[in-house]
């Protein structure tokens, strides 16, 4: 029998996630051969640009608190491919992952032989998630869109609830160069006679999403109108929120995560579970679900002395959320940023949005083949930071070590708290977690 590394190698030999041929033909053919496992349980389908993964995780935690058996599919992963497929909030086991691949393997070559293009890595692992959830079986699948919506491989589900997180610019080479074009593609996850949970959007985007909901005879619930946040207060290790739900208000709910954007993601998740249930939820169970929530790699504090945080912000809107959180929720006298970003992102806008955020900037490179070279990133950074603020360190582990040494020195020579923020990519966040775990043992967020 194969082991995990062998299966992962076979998956990675397929088209990578960033290579897209926009079509549902291949995944639909594979799903049909597998007996359409994604139709054997109800689903909540979560799209948008920023906040999808956190919203998906919150949604699963709420369903678990309500005693649902859950399956969650997210992408990309931070450290292990097993993270993408979780059952009851736990990553699928290595043996189950391998067994699921072997279950579908006979059908992969068959589909490949009949199609112009072979099944991609993402299409294949999406089908694996569908099968794993059906085999368990789950009471509800919580499925995060990979890219776009209309032709994303996950869009062969027939969701009872669709959630659309904030839409902004990303993957323009596939989704379009205007917010309206991007929104049109992402609105494709809205199914007929379903419930639709909409985050706050720009006016033009909101119009497109509402029009799609009307076209599909679906019921929209809008953040700030049918549901939302009544009050948000900072607390130790996170925040306390008063939610305005679809059916009732929920007061003094502790969320052990930082950032106003996370409170909004939590509101989307709560509305999704309410609309799925069709009624108000037990407030104590809601407290339990949110208290158990985490979102690795998103404003995640990995170490306290010195303060080291990682955030997977990788596009301009993500950079804005990071900037806002650092300004309002973290009392750091000196902020040292370690930046490693992918070259196919809007790096100039990203750097513009974090201009002035960091006192020192350590430019580095992650292990992705798409990683931007540090000399190229430096040229962009120099538009927003002075040369004496910038340090180039090629290897990410050495960049992190350098930044931590600088923070330690400042902490020893001043009476203020100084810290490190590692950001720029999901890949960077995942590598940083491994580096910090090797350096300090258990991460602060894991204690």
C-alpha positions as CSV (number, residue, x, y, z in Angstrom):
1,X,0.0,0.0,0.0
2,X,1.2,3.5,-0.7
3,X,2.2,5.9,2.0
4,X,1.3,9.6,2.3
5,X,4.5,10.9,0.6
6,X,3.9,8.7,-2.4
7,X,0.3,9.9,-2.7
8,X,1.3,13.5,-2.3
9,X,4.0,13.1,-5.0
10,X,1.4,11.7,-7.4
11,X,-1.0,14.6,-6.7
12,X,1.7,17.1,-7.2
13,X,2.6,15.7,-10.6
14,X,-0.8,17.0,-11.8
15,X,-1.5,20.5,-12.8
16,X,-0.7,22.9,-9.9
17,X,-3.4,24.9,-8.2
18,X,-2.3,28.1,-10.0
19,X,-2.7,26.6,-13.4
20,X,-6.4,26.9,-14.3
21,X,-8.5,25.8,-17.3
22,X,-11.8,27.3,-16.3
23,X,-14.3,24.4,-16.6
24,X,-16.4,22.0,-14.5
25,X,-16.3,19.3,-17.2
26,X,-13.5,17.3,-15.6
27,X,-14.6,17.4,-12.0
28,X,-18.2,16.7,-13.0
29,X,-17.1,13.7,-15.0
30,X,-15.1,12.4,-12.1
31,X,-17.9,13.1,-9.6
32,X,-20.4,11.2,-11.8
33,X,-18.1,8.2,-12.0
34,X,-17.8,8.2,-8.2
35,X,-21.5,8.3,-7.7
36,X,-21.8,12.1,-6.9
37,X,-20.6,11.8,-3.3
38,X,-20.9,15.6,-2.8
39,X,-24.7,15.3,-3.1
40,X,-25.0,12.8,-0.3
41,X,-24.9,15.4,2.4
42,X,-26.0,19.1,2.7
43,X,-23.3,21.7,2.2
44,X,-22.4,25.3,3.1
45,X,-20.2,26.7,0.3
46,X,-17.9,29.6,1.2
47,X,-16.4,32.0,-1.4
48,X,-15.1,35.5,-1.7
49,X,-11.6,36.9,-1.7
50,X,-10.4,37.5,1.9
51,X,-11.5,35.6,5.0
52,X,-12.8,32.4,3.4
53,X,-10.7,30.0,5.4
54,X,-11.4,31.7,8.7
55,X,-15.1,31.8,8.0
56,X,-15.0,28.1,7.0
57,X,-13.3,27.2,10.2
58,X,-15.7,29.2,12.4
59,X,-18.6,27.7,10.6
60,X,-17.4,24.2,11.3
61,X,-16.8,25.0,15.0
62,X,-20.3,26.2,15.4
63,X,-21.8,23.1,13.7
64,X,-19.6,20.9,16.0
65,X,-20.9,22.8,19.1
66,X,-24.4,22.0,17.8
67,X,-23.4,18.3,17.6
68,X,-23.2,18.0,13.8
69,X,-20.7,15.6,12.3
70,X,-18.7,17.9,10.0
71,X,-16.5,17.7,7.0
72,X,-14.4,20.8,6.1
73,X,-12.5,21.4,2.9
74,X,-10.1,24.4,2.8
75,X,-7.1,25.5,0.7
76,X,-4.2,26.0,0.6
77,X,-2.6,24.3,3.5
78,X,-0.1,25.8,5.9
79,X,2.1,22.8,6.9
80,X,0.5,19.5,5.9
81,X,-1.7,18.5,3.0
82,X,-3.9,16.6,5.5
83,X,-5.2,20.0,6.8
84,X,-7.3,20.5,3.7
85,X,-9.7,17.7,4.6
86,X,-10.9,17.7,8.2
87,X,-13.6,15.6,9.9
88,X,-15.1,16.8,13.1
89,X,-12.4,19.6,13.3
90,X,-9.5,17.1,13.0
91,X,-7.3,16.7,9.9
92,X,-7.9,13.4,8.1
93,X,-5.5,10.7,9.1
94,X,-2.6,9.7,6.8
95,X,-4.2,6.2,6.4
96,X,-7.6,7.6,5.5
97,X,-6.1,10.1,3.1
98,X,-4.1,7.3,1.3
99,X,-7.2,5.0,1.3
100,X,-9.4,7.8,-0.2
101,X,-6.8,8.4,-3.0
102,X,-6.7,4.7,-3.8
103,X,-10.5,4.6,-3.9
104,X,-10.6,7.2,-6.6
105,X,-7.3,6.4,-8.4
106,X,-8.9,3.9,-11.0
107,X,-11.2,6.7,-12.2
108,X,-8.5,9.4,-12.6
109,X,-6.8,7.9,-15.7
110,X,-10.3,7.2,-17.2
111,X,-11.3,10.9,-16.9
112,X,-7.9,12.0,-18.1
113,X,-8.1,9.9,-21.2
114,X,-11.5,11.4,-22.1
115,X,-10.7,15.0,-21.6
116,X,-8.6,17.6,-23.5
117,X,-6.8,18.5,-20.2
118,X,-6.0,16.1,-17.3
119,X,-7.5,16.5,-13.9
120,X,-5.6,19.0,-11.8
121,X,-4.2,18.7,-8.3
122,X,-7.0,20.8,-6.9
123,X,-9.8,18.9,-8.8
124,X,-8.4,15.6,-7.6
125,X,-8.1,16.6,-3.9
126,X,-11.5,18.2,-4.1
127,X,-13.0,14.8,-5.2
128,X,-11.1,13.1,-2.4
129,X,-12.7,15.4,0.1
130,X,-16.2,14.7,-1.3
131,X,-15.6,11.0,-1.0
132,X,-14.0,11.2,2.5
133,X,-17.1,13.1,3.8
134,X,-19.5,10.6,2.2
135,X,-17.6,7.7,3.7
136,X,-17.5,9.0,7.2
137,X,-20.5,10.1,6.8
138,X,-20.9,13.8,7.7
139,X,-24.1,15.6,8.6
140,X,-22.9,18.7,6.7
141,X,-19.9,19.6,4.5
142,X,-18.4,23.1,4.8
143,X,-16.6,23.7,1.5
144,X,-14.3,26.6,0.8
145,X,-14.0,27.7,-2.8
146,X,-10.5,27.4,-4.3
147,X,-10.5,30.2,-6.8
148,X,-13.4,32.3,-8.3
149,X,-16.6,30.4,-8.0
150,X,-18.5,29.7,-11.2
151,X,-16.0,27.2,-12.6
152,X,-14.2,26.3,-9.4
153,X,-13.9,22.5,-8.8
154,X,-16.0,22.8,-5.6
155,X,-18.9,24.2,-7.5
156,X,-20.4,20.8,-8.3
157,X,-22.0,20.9,-4.8
158,X,-25.6,21.8,-4.4
159,X,-25.3,24.0,-1.4
160,X,-28.1,24.8,0.9
161,X,-26.2,27.9,2.0
162,X,-23.7,30.0,0.1
163,X,-21.5,32.5,1.8
164,X,-19.6,35.3,0.0
165,X,-16.9,37.0,2.0
166,X,-15.5,40.4,1.0
167,X,-14.5,40.5,-2.7
168,X,-11.4,42.4,-3.8
169,X,-8.7,42.1,-6.4
170,X,-6.8,38.8,-6.6
171,X,-6.1,36.3,-9.4
172,X,-7.0,38.9,-12.0
173,X,-5.4,36.8,-14.8
174,X,-8.3,34.4,-14.3
175,X,-11.1,36.3,-12.7
176,X,-11.0,39.7,-14.5
177,X,-9.5,43.1,-14.1
178,X,-12.6,44.8,-12.4
179,X,-14.4,44.1,-9.2
180,X,-17.6,43.6,-11.2
181,X,-16.0,40.9,-13.4
182,X,-14.6,39.2,-10.3
183,X,-17.9,39.4,-8.5
184,X,-19.8,37.9,-11.4
185,X,-17.5,34.9,-11.4
186,X,-17.7,34.5,-7.6
187,X,-21.5,34.8,-7.6
188,X,-21.6,31.6,-9.6
189,X,-21.7,29.6,-6.3
190,X,-25.2,30.8,-5.6
191,X,-27.6,27.9,-6.1
192,X,-31.3,27.9,-6.9
193,X,-33.7,28.2,-3.9
194,X,-30.8,28.5,-1.4
195,X,-29.8,30.9,1.4
196,X,-27.1,33.4,0.6
197,X,-25.0,35.1,3.3
198,X,-23.3,38.3,2.0
199,X,-20.6,40.3,3.7
200,X,-20.3,44.0,3.3
201,X,-19.3,44.8,-0.3
202,X,-18.8,47.8,-2.5
203,X,-22.1,49.0,-4.0
204,X,-21.4,47.7,-7.5
205,X,-20.4,44.3,-6.2
206,X,-23.4,44.1,-3.9
207,X,-25.7,44.9,-6.8
208,X,-24.2,42.0,-8.8
209,X,-24.5,39.5,-5.9
210,X,-28.1,40.5,-5.1
211,X,-29.1,40.3,-8.7
212,X,-27.7,36.8,-8.9
213,X,-29.6,35.8,-5.7
214,X,-32.8,37.1,-7.3
215,X,-32.1,35.3,-10.5
216,X,-31.7,32.0,-8.6
217,X,-34.8,32.6,-6.4
218,X,-32.5,32.6,-3.3
219,X,-32.9,34.4,0.0
220,X,-30.1,36.9,0.7
221,X,-29.0,38.0,4.1
222,X,-26.7,41.0,4.2
223,X,-24.1,42.0,6.7
224,X,-25.2,45.3,8.3
225,X,-28.8,44.8,7.3
226,X,-30.3,41.4,8.2
227,X,-27.4,40.5,10.5
228,X,-24.1,42.0,11.8
229,X,-22.2,43.2,14.8
230,X,-23.7,45.4,17.4
231,X,-20.6,45.8,19.6
232,X,-17.0,44.7,19.6
233,X,-14.6,45.1,22.6
234,X,-10.9,44.1,22.8
235,X,-10.1,41.4,25.3
236,X,-7.1,39.4,26.5
237,X,-6.2,37.1,23.6
238,X,-9.0,38.2,21.4
239,X,-12.3,40.1,21.5
240,X,-15.8,40.0,22.9
241,X,-18.6,40.5,20.4
242,X,-22.3,41.3,20.5
243,X,-23.8,39.8,17.3
244,X,-27.1,40.8,15.6
245,X,-28.1,37.4,14.3
246,X,-30.7,36.7,11.6
247,X,-33.2,35.4,14.2
248,X,-31.9,36.8,17.5
249,X,-29.1,38.7,19.1
250,X,-26.2,37.0,20.8
251,X,-24.3,38.9,23.5
252,X,-20.8,38.8,25.1
253,X,-19.4,36.1,22.8
254,X,-15.7,35.6,23.2
255,X,-13.6,35.0,20.1
256,X,-10.0,34.1,20.8
257,X,-8.7,35.8,17.7
258,X,-7.5,39.3,16.9
259,X,-8.7,41.7,14.2
260,X,-12.0,43.5,13.3
261,X,-12.0,41.4,10.1
262,X,-12.2,38.2,12.2
263,X,-15.3,39.5,14.0
264,X,-16.9,40.1,10.6
265,X,-15.9,36.6,9.5
266,X,-17.4,35.2,12.7
267,X,-20.7,37.1,11.9
268,X,-20.8,35.5,8.5
269,X,-20.3,32.0,10.0
270,X,-23.0,32.6,12.6
271,X,-25.5,33.8,9.9
272,X,-24.6,30.8,7.8
273,X,-25.4,28.3,10.6
274,X,-28.5,30.2,11.5
275,X,-29.8,30.2,8.0
276,X,-29.0,26.5,7.6
277,X,-30.9,25.7,10.8
278,X,-33.7,28.1,10.0
279,X,-34.0,29.2,13.6
280,X,-32.2,31.0,16.5
281,X,-29.4,29.0,18.0
282,X,-28.6,28.2,21.6
283,X,-26.4,31.0,22.9
284,X,-24.4,28.8,25.2
285,X,-23.5,26.5,22.3
286,X,-22.5,29.5,20.2
287,X,-20.2,30.6,23.0
288,X,-18.7,27.1,23.0
289,X,-18.2,27.0,19.2
290,X,-16.5,30.4,19.0
291,X,-14.4,29.8,22.1
292,X,-13.0,26.7,20.4
293,X,-12.2,28.6,17.2
294,X,-8.7,29.2,15.8
295,X,-7.3,30.3,12.5
296,X,-3.7,29.3,12.1
297,X,-1.6,31.7,10.2
298,X,-4.0,34.6,10.6
299,X,-2.8,37.2,13.2
300,X,-1.5,34.2,15.1
301,X,0.9,34.9,18.0
302,X,3.6,32.2,17.9
303,X,5.8,33.4,20.7
304,X,5.7,36.0,23.5
305,X,9.3,36.8,24.5
306,X,10.0,38.4,22.1
307,X,6.5,38.8,20.6
308,X,6.4,37.0,17.2
309,X,3.2,37.0,15.1
310,X,2.5,35.5,11.7
311,X,-0.2,36.6,9.3
312,X,-0.9,35.1,5.9
313,X,-2.0,38.5,4.3
314,X,-1.0,38.1,0.6
315,X,-3.0,40.8,-1.2
316,X,-3.7,44.5,-0.8
317,X,-6.9,44.0,1.3
318,X,-5.2,41.5,3.5
319,X,-2.4,44.0,4.0
320,X,-5.0,46.6,5.1
321,X,-6.5,44.3,7.6
322,X,-3.1,43.5,9.0
323,X,-2.3,47.2,9.3
324,X,-5.5,48.0,11.0
325,X,-5.0,45.2,13.6
326,X,-1.5,46.1,14.3
327,X,-2.5,49.7,14.9
328,X,-5.5,49.1,17.1
329,X,-4.8,45.8,18.9
330,X,-1.1,45.3,19.5
331,X,1.0,47.7,21.7
332,X,4.4,47.4,20.1
333,X,6.9,50.2,20.3
334,X,9.0,48.8,17.4
335,X,7.5,46.5,14.7
336,X,10.0,44.5,12.7
337,X,8.4,43.0,9.6
338,X,9.6,39.9,7.8
339,X,8.2,39.9,4.3
340,X,8.3,37.0,1.8
341,X,5.7,37.2,-1.0
342,X,4.8,35.6,-4.3
343,X,5.7,37.3,-7.5
344,X,2.3,36.8,-9.1
345,X,0.5,39.1,-6.6
346,X,-0.1,42.8,-6.7
347,X,3.1,43.4,-4.7
348,X,3.2,47.2,-5.3
349,X,-0.3,47.8,-3.8
350,X,0.5,45.3,-1.0
351,X,3.6,47.3,-0.1
352,X,1.8,50.6,-0.4
353,X,-0.8,49.4,2.1
354,X,1.8,48.5,4.7
355,X,3.9,51.6,4.2
356,X,4.7,53.1,7.6
357,X,3.5,50.0,9.4
358,X,7.0,48.6,10.2
359,X,10.0,50.4,11.7
360,X,12.3,47.8,10.1
361,X,11.7,45.5,7.1
362,X,13.5,42.2,6.6
363,X,13.0,41.1,3.0
364,X,13.3,37.4,2.4
365,X,12.0,34.6,0.2
366,X,9.9,31.5,0.9
367,X,10.3,28.1,-0.7
368,X,7.6,28.5,-3.4
369,X,8.7,28.4,-7.0
370,X,6.5,31.4,-7.4
371,X,8.4,33.4,-4.7
372,X,9.5,36.9,-5.6
373,X,13.3,37.4,-5.7
374,X,14.5,39.5,-2.8
375,X,16.2,42.0,-5.1
376,X,12.9,42.6,-7.0
377,X,11.0,43.0,-3.8
378,X,13.6,45.4,-2.4
379,X,13.0,47.7,-5.5
380,X,9.3,47.9,-4.7
381,X,9.9,48.3,-0.9
382,X,12.2,51.2,-1.5
383,X,9.2,53.2,-2.9
384,X,7.7,53.1,0.6
385,X,10.6,52.5,3.0
386,X,14.0,54.2,3.5
387,X,17.1,52.2,2.6
388,X,18.3,52.1,6.2
389,X,15.0,50.5,7.2
390,X,15.5,47.5,4.9
391,X,17.6,44.4,5.4
392,X,17.9,41.6,2.8
393,X,18.2,38.0,4.0
394,X,17.7,35.3,1.4
395,X,16.7,32.4,3.6
396,X,13.5,32.8,5.5
397,X,14.7,31.0,8.7
398,X,17.8,33.3,8.8
399,X,15.5,36.3,8.2
400,X,13.3,35.3,11.2
401,X,16.4,34.7,13.4
402,X,17.7,38.1,12.5
403,X,14.4,39.9,13.2
404,X,14.0,38.0,16.6
405,X,17.6,39.0,17.6
406,X,16.8,42.6,16.8
407,X,13.6,42.5,18.9
408,X,15.5,40.8,21.7
409,X,18.1,43.6,21.7
410,X,15.5,46.3,21.7
411,X,13.7,44.6,24.6
412,X,16.9,44.5,26.6
413,X,17.7,48.1,26.0
414,X,14.3,49.8,26.3
415,X,11.3,49.6,28.6
416,X,8.9,49.0,25.8
417,X,7.6,45.9,24.0
418,X,9.0,45.3,20.6
419,X,8.2,42.5,18.2
420,X,8.3,40.7,14.9
421,X,5.5,40.2,12.3
422,X,6.1,37.6,9.6
423,X,3.8,38.0,6.6
424,X,3.3,38.1,2.8
425,X,1.9,34.7,1.9
426,X,0.2,31.5,3.1
427,X,3.4,29.7,2.2
428,X,5.4,32.1,4.3
429,X,3.0,31.7,7.2
430,X,3.3,27.9,7.0
431,X,7.1,27.9,6.8
432,X,7.3,30.4,9.7
433,X,5.2,28.1,11.9
434,X,7.6,25.2,11.3
435,X,10.7,27.4,11.8
436,X,9.3,28.8,15.1
437,X,8.2,25.3,16.3
438,X,11.7,24.0,15.7
439,X,13.2,27.0,17.4
440,X,11.0,27.2,20.5
441,X,9.2,23.9,20.7
442,X,5.4,24.2,21.0
443,X,4.0,27.4,19.6
444,X,2.3,29.9,21.9
445,X,-1.0,29.4,20.0
446,X,-0.7,25.6,20.6
447,X,-0.3,25.8,24.4
